[in-house]
Amino acid sequence: MRHLLDGAGEHLGSGALAVACSGGADSLALAAAATHVASHRGLRVHGLVVDHGLQAGSDRVARTAVEQLSALGCAEARVLTVRVDGPGGPEAAARRARYAALDGARPPGALVLLGHTRDDQAETVLLGLGRGSGPRSIAGMRPLDPPWARPLLDVSRATTAAACAALGLRPWVDPHNADPRYTRVRLRAEVLPLLEDVLRGGVAEALARTAAQLREDGDALDELAAELLARARTRVDDGPDEGPADGAGTDPGIAAPALAAAPVALRRRALRAWLLSGGVSGLTDQHLRRVDALVGAWRGQGGVALPGGLVVRRAHGRLHLDRPRQGG
C-alpha cells in the first residue's frame, strides 16, 4: 500500500483517495489499510459502495458496508446505485456500470483504490490466455492505471480474510462468488485448484509474475511503437503507383513505407495506437490484421471497414481513416 502510494506522486495532489468497497473481505481489508496509511499522510479517504441491485437485499448489504467504512475512519462513505444493462452479459454490464459510477463519484483528481488481489490477477491471466486475447490481456491488471489503483495485487485472498478476522471485521460473502454460471467462479473453484495440484502449488504467484513480466515487455514495445508512429505521421512518402482512395484526405494519414520496414509486432502496435487515437472502438485482432495487410501485404486492395462506419484506406503511400459522411 505504502509502496504504491509512493509511486502515485502527482495523483495524490488532490489530498484525497477513494476506496471502492463491496463489503467483502478484500475491499474491507483494503479500506482498513487505506485509512491507516492516509491518516499518516494527511489524506482524506472517501468510501464508495456500488449497489448493482442484482440481488435481493443488496441495499442492506451496501448500507452495512457504508457503516463499516465510516467506522474505519473514512471521511465520507456513500452508496452509488447503478443500473446494470447493455451488451456483453451481466458480468460485463455490471463492470461497466460499476467503473462509470466510481469514476463519476471520486473526488476530482483522486485515485480510486480497488481490492483486486493476486488471486484475481491469476484468474484474469487465465481468462486472457483461454480467450486468445493477446499479450495485453495476459499481462493482467496494472497496479497503477489512473484513476485506478490496485494495492493488493501482491496479496492473496487468504491474507485479506485473515486481516479482517484480526481487525474484527465481518465481511459480506457474495453468493455470486459461488455460482458456477460465472466463468470466473469456475476458474476459482475448479481450474486453479486443479493446476495447483498438478503443478504442486505456486500457480497464482507464477501467473502474477508472468503478468508483471509481460507488462514490462509491453511497455517497452509501446514506447518503441509510439516513436514509430510519430515518424509515420510526419514522413512524406507518396506512392505514385497508387490511385486516390474514395474519401482519402479526410485526415493527414500515416506513411505506409515508414511502417513497412518495422517488425510486425511494432507495426501493429503503432497501427492500434493510431486507430484508437482516431476514435475507433471495438477494435479486434482481425480488424488490426486486415489494416496491417494494407502495409505489410499491399497489393492494391480496397479499404478495411471498422466499427462505427469508419474505413481505413491506402492512397499515395499513406493510410487514411475516413469517417462516415453526414446526411448520406
C-alpha positions in Angstrom: 0.0 0.0 0.0 2.7 2.5 1.0 4.8 1.5 -2.0 2.0 2.1 -4.4 1.2 5.5 -2.9 4.8 6.4 -3.1 4.7 5.8 -6.8 1.4 7.7 -7.3 3.1 11.1 -6.9 1.1 13.7 -8.8 -2.2 11.7 -8.4 -2.2 12.4 -4.6 -2.2 16.2 -5.1 -5.9 16.3 -4.5 -5.4 15.3 -0.9 -8.0 12.6 -1.2 -8.3 8.9 -2.0 -11.4 6.9 -2.8 -11.8 3.3 -1.9 -14.3 1.0 -3.7 -15.8 -1.4 -1.3 -18.3 -4.2 -1.8 -18.3 -5.2 1.9 -16.3 -8.3 1.0 -13.0 -9.3 2.7 -10.7 -7.9 0.0 -12.2 -4.4 -0.2 -12.7 -4.2 3.6 -9.1 -5.1 4.2 -8.1 -2.5 1.6 -10.2 0.2 3.3 -8.6 -0.6 6.6 -5.1 -0.3 5.2 -6.0 2.9 3.2 -7.4 4.7 6.2 -4.4 3.8 8.3 -1.8 4.9 5.7 -3.8 8.0 4.7 -4.0 9.2 8.3 -0.2 9.5 8.3 -0.2 11.4 5.0 -2.9 13.9 5.7 -5.2 12.3 3.0 -9.0 12.1 3.2 -10.4 8.7 2.3 -13.8 8.5 0.6 -15.6 5.2 0.7 -17.7 4.3 -2.4 -20.1 1.3 -2.3 -21.7 0.3 -5.6 -25.2 -1.3 -5.3 -25.8 -3.1 -8.6 -29.3 -4.1 -7.5 -28.8 -7.6 -8.8 -29.7 -9.5 -5.6 -32.4 -9.2 -3.0 -31.2 -7.3 -0.1 -28.4 -5.6 -2.0 -29.4 -2.2 -0.5 -29.0 -3.6 3.0 -25.5 -5.0 2.2 -24.5 -1.7 0.8 -25.7 0.2 3.9 -23.7 -2.2 6.1 -20.6 -1.6 4.1 -21.0 2.2 4.4 -21.3 1.8 8.2 -18.1 -0.3 8.3 -16.2 2.3 6.1 -17.3 5.1 8.5 -16.2 3.1 11.5 -12.8 2.5 9.8 -12.3 6.3 9.5 -13.4 7.2 6.1 -14.1 10.9 5.9 -17.2 10.2 3.8 -18.9 6.9 2.8 -21.9 6.6 0.5 -23.8 4.2 -1.7 -23.8 4.5 -5.5 -26.9 2.9 -7.1 -26.4 1.8 -10.7 -28.5 0.2 -13.4 -27.0 -2.9 -15.0 -27.8 -3.3 -18.7 -26.3 -3.4 -22.1 -24.3 -5.9 -24.2 -21.8 -8.5 -23.2 -23.7 -10.4 -20.4 -24.4 -9.5 -16.8 -20.7 -9.6 -15.7 -19.6 -7.1 -18.4 -22.6 -4.9 -17.9 -22.1 -4.8 -14.1 -18.4 -3.9 -14.6 -19.2 -1.1 -17.0 -21.8 0.4 -14.6 -19.5 0.0 -11.6 -16.5 1.7 -13.1 -18.6 4.5 -14.6 -20.2 5.2 -11.2 -16.8 5.1 -9.3 -15.2 7.4 -11.8 -18.0 9.9 -11.6 -18.2 9.9 -7.8 -14.5 10.1 -6.9 -13.2 13.5 -5.7 -11.6 15.5 -8.6 -8.1 14.2 -9.3 -8.3 11.4 -6.7 -7.3 7.8 -7.2 -9.8 5.0 -6.7 -8.4 2.1 -4.8 -9.7 -1.3 -6.0 -9.4 -4.5 -3.9 -8.1 -6.9 -6.6 -5.8 -9.5 -5.2 -3.1 -11.8 -6.6 -5.8 -14.5 -7.0 -7.9 -12.1 -9.1 -4.8 -11.4 -11.2 -4.2 -15.1 -11.8 -7.9 -15.5 -12.9 -7.5 -12.6 -15.3 -4.4 -14.1 -16.9 -6.1 -17.4 -17.4 -9.1 -15.8 -18.9 -7.0 -13.9 -21.4 -5.0 -17.0 -22.2 -8.1 -19.1 -22.8 -9.7 -16.5 -25.0 -6.6 -15.9 -27.1 -6.9 -12.2 -26.3 -3.2 -11.5 -26.8 -0.4 -10.2 -24.5 -2.3 -7.1 -23.3 -4.9 -9.3 -21.8 -2.4 -11.9 -20.4 -0.5 -9.0 -18.8 -3.4 -8.7 -16.4 -4.3 -5.7 -14.3 -1.9 -2.8 -13.6 -1.1 -1.8 -10.0 -1.5 1.8 -11.0 -3.6 2.8 -14.0 -5.0 6.3 -13.1 -7.6 6.8 -11.9 -7.5 3.2 -10.8 -5.0 1.8 -8.3 -4.8 -1.8 -7.1 -2.5 -2.0 -4.0 -3.3 -5.7 -3.2 -2.1 -7.4 -6.4 0.7 -9.0 -4.5 -1.6 -10.1 -1.6 -3.6 -13.3 -1.5 -7.3 -13.6 -0.7 -6.3 -15.7 2.3 -4.3 -12.8 3.7 -7.2 -10.3 3.3 -9.5 -12.7 5.1 -7.0 -13.1 7.9 -6.7 -9.3 8.1 -10.4 -8.9 8.5 -10.5 -11.5 11.2 -7.7 -9.9 13.1 -9.4 -6.5 12.9 -12.8 -7.8 14.0 -14.4 -7.0 10.6 -17.2 -9.2 9.4 -17.1 -9.3 5.6 -20.0 -10.0 3.3 -19.9 -13.2 1.3 -21.3 -12.6 -2.2 -23.4 -15.6 -3.3 -22.4 -14.9 -6.9 -18.9 -15.9 -6.0 -20.1 -19.5 -5.6 -22.3 -19.5 -8.7 -20.9 -21.8 -11.4 -22.7 -20.0 -14.1 -19.9 -17.4 -14.0 -16.7 -18.2 -15.7 -14.5 -16.7 -13.0 -16.2 -18.8 -10.4 -15.3 -22.0 -12.2 -11.8 -20.8 -12.7 -11.6 -20.1 -9.0 -13.3 -23.3 -7.8 -12.2 -25.8 -10.3 -9.4 -24.8 -12.7 -6.9 -23.1 -10.3 -7.2 -25.8 -7.6 -6.5 -28.4 -10.3 -3.5 -26.5 -11.6 -2.2 -26.1 -8.0 -2.5 -29.8 -7.5 -0.9 -30.8 -10.8 1.9 -28.3 -10.7 2.5 -28.7 -7.0 1.5 -25.2 -5.9 2.6 -21.7 -6.5 0.4 -21.3 -9.6 -1.2 -18.0 -8.7 2.1 -16.5 -7.8 3.6 -17.7 -11.1 0.8 -16.3 -13.2 1.1 -13.0 -11.4 4.8 -12.9 -12.1 4.2 -13.7 -15.8 1.7 -10.9 -16.0 4.2 -8.5 -14.5 6.9 -9.5 -17.0 4.5 -9.1 -19.9 3.6 -5.6 -18.7 7.2 -4.6 -18.7 7.8 -6.0 -22.1 4.6 -4.4 -23.4 5.5 -1.0 -22.0 8.9 -1.2 -23.8 7.2 -2.2 -27.1 4.6 0.5 -26.7 7.3 3.1 -26.3 9.1 2.0 -29.5 5.7 1.8 -31.3 5.0 5.4 -30.3 8.3 6.5 -31.8 7.5 4.6 -35.0 4.0 6.2 -35.2 5.5 9.6 -34.8 7.8 9.0 -37.7 4.9 7.6 -39.8 2.8 10.7 -39.1 5.5 13.2 -40.3 7.1 11.3 -43.2 6.1 12.3 -46.7 6.4 9.3 -49.0 3.7 9.3 -51.6 3.4 6.2 -53.8 3.0 7.2 -57.5 1.6 3.8 -58.4 -1.4 4.2 -56.1 -4.6 5.9 -57.2 -6.6 8.1 -54.8 -8.9 6.3 -52.5 -12.5 7.4 -52.3 -12.7 9.9 -49.4 -9.0 10.0 -48.8 -7.7 13.2 -47.4 -10.2 13.4 -44.5 -7.2 13.0 -42.2 -3.5 13.6 -42.7 -2.8 9.9 -42.6 0.4 8.0 -41.8 3.1 6.9 -44.2 2.8 3.2 -45.0 6.5 2.8 -46.1 7.7 4.1 -42.7 5.7 1.3 -41.1 6.5 -1.4 -43.6 10.2 -1.6 -42.6 9.3 -2.2 -38.9 8.9 -5.6 -37.2 5.3 -6.7 -37.3 4.9 -6.5 -33.5 5.9 -2.8 -33.5 3.9 -2.1 -36.7 0.6 -3.5 -35.3 1.1 -1.7 -32.0 1.6 1.6 -33.9 -1.4 1.0 -36.0 -3.5 0.1 -33.0 -2.5 3.4 -31.3 -3.3 5.4 -34.4 -6.7 3.8 -34.8 -7.6 4.4 -31.1 -6.4 8.0 -31.3 -8.8 8.3 -34.3 -11.8 7.3 -32.2 -12.0 3.6 -33.3 -13.7 1.5 -30.6 -14.4 -2.2 -30.6 -11.2 -3.0 -32.4 -10.5 -6.7 -32.7 -7.4 -8.7 -33.7 -9.0 -9.4 -37.1 -9.6 -5.7 -37.8 -6.0 -4.9 -36.9 -4.6 -7.7 -39.1 -6.6 -6.5 -42.1 -5.4 -2.9 -41.6 -1.8 -4.2 -41.2 -2.2 -6.0 -44.6 -2.6 -2.6 -46.2 1.1 -2.1 -45.1 2.7 -5.5 -44.9 0.9 -7.2 -47.8 -0.1 -4.3 -50.0 -1.4 -5.4 -53.4 -3.9 -2.7 -54.3 -6.7 -4.0 -52.1 -9.6 -1.8 -51.0 -10.3 -0.3 -47.7 -10.9 -2.0 -44.4 -14.2 -1.5 -42.6 -14.1 -0.8 -38.9 -16.7 -0.4 -36.2 -18.7 2.8 -36.3 -18.7 3.0 -40.0 -15.0 4.0 -40.2 -12.8 2.8 -43.0 -9.0 2.7 -43.4 -7.8 3.2 -47.0 -4.4 3.4 -48.6 -3.8 6.2 -51.1 -0.5 7.6 -52.4 1.6 5.7 -49.9 -0.4 6.8 -46.8 -3.1 5.2 -44.7 -6.2 7.4 -44.1 -9.0 6.9 -41.6 -12.2 8.0 -43.3 -15.2 9.0 -41.2 -18.8 8.4 -42.2 -20.3 11.1 -44.4 -23.1 13.0 -42.8 -26.5 13.3 -44.4 -25.9 10.5 -46.9 
